[in-house]
Structures are given as C-alpha cells and as structure tokens.
Amino acid sequence: MASYRARMKEKAIKKALLRQLRESGADLDDLVEWLWDDFGKRVRRDWKSIEQAILGDNEITPQDIAVYMIDAGLQPNEGAWDVEPATGLPGRKGRVEGG
C-alpha cells in the first residue's frame, strides 16, 4: 500500500491533469465512455461526476489519464508531475514548521 504522502502526490497530479482536460474542452462523452470501457465505472456526463470517479479510484493512475489525453490528441503537461500536494490542515492560514 502506498504511503499517505505518495497517495496525496498522485491525487495532486490527477487534479492537475483533470484541470488541463477541462480547460482543453475535452469531450465528456468520450471521458464517460473511457471510464466505462477501461475501468467499469459508470458516471454521469458532467465534470463533477467524472472528477469524483477518477480522484476516488486508486486503480486509475495519472499515467492512465495521460494515455487517454494522448489518445484524444492532447499533450499532457509534464509539469503536472512536479505538483506538490497541499499540506497542513484545511482552513489553516499558515503552517507550523518543525513540529
């Protein structure tokens, strides 16, 4: 099982790739079909459902999303792999160093 930090890093990468997909105007019908055909996930044809399905499933990797993007004629942003997960507790304005 992957460490918490590794899972959070993977989720951050997925979010960056999903943001790129959304901004590129990716076809929702194609995404829904891909999720069903490749992962057996049935989702509604809206971004919220698609994002929840992808972010909530550890079987769908950032690499899977990147392959989908390439197949759809999009170039995945390589910088997505450099993103860092958010740290600290939700709602906190600052982080405590050290402790």
MOFENDA-V547504 format. One record per residue. OMEGA is omega in whole degrees, -180 to 180 (NA if undefined). Layout:
((OMEGA) (OMEGA))
//
This chain:
((-178) (179) (179) (-179) (180) (179) (179) (177) (180) (179) (178) (178) (178) (180) (180) (179) (177) (177) (179) (178) (-179) (-178) (-180) (-179) (-180) (-178) (-178) (179) (179) (178) (179) (180) (179) (-180) (179) (-176) (-174) (-173) (180) (-179) (177) (-178) (175) (-178) (175) (-174) (-178) (180) (-180) (-180) (179) (-179) (-177) (-178) (-178) (-177) (179) (178) (178) (-175) (173) (179) (177) (180) (180) (178) (176) (-178) (180) (178) (180) (178) (179) (178) (179) (178) (-179) (177) (179) (-179) (180) (-178) (177) (178) (176) (179) (179) (-179) (178) (177) (180) (-179) (-179) (178) (176) (179) (174) (-168) (NA))
//
